[in-house]
């Protein structure tokens, strides 16, 4: 999990070590409302989450990192929307977009223990943060399958 603590407001951005995220998870991670993410998606061309067959947004880790950078530019560096767009375009053109993402997020890299994890994501129990029983794994696979509407049964021999 990557965490960045904002000095001015003690806000912490923690990105769990996962590949895919739902919009409500990203909103919780970035401390914004889901409608803000949808608005940023319409304003910033670099934000293009995939959509599942059911039309739900599915964000990859790189999308969340980009959104964290957008949040940083807008809320912490106080760029206007136009200014943030220009800055992102400059960074992309210069090839330093990834470097700044790492700088913004990497300054506070921290692995959360199970107690801290349950504070950030209360729906994750201490058991889930440690080793998972097979029933919970199957449940998580079913949730993931439903979210992505992908047949992953061949991966688990079902």
Secondary structure, 3 states (H helix, E strand, C coil): CEEEECCCCCCEEEECCCCEECHHHHHHHHCCCHHHHHHHHHHCCCCCCEECCCCCEEEEHHHHHHHHHHHHHHHHCCCCHHHHHHHHHHHHHHCCHHHHHHHHHHCCECCCCHHHHHHHCCCCCHHHHCCCCHHHHHHHHHHHHHHHCCCCHHHHCC
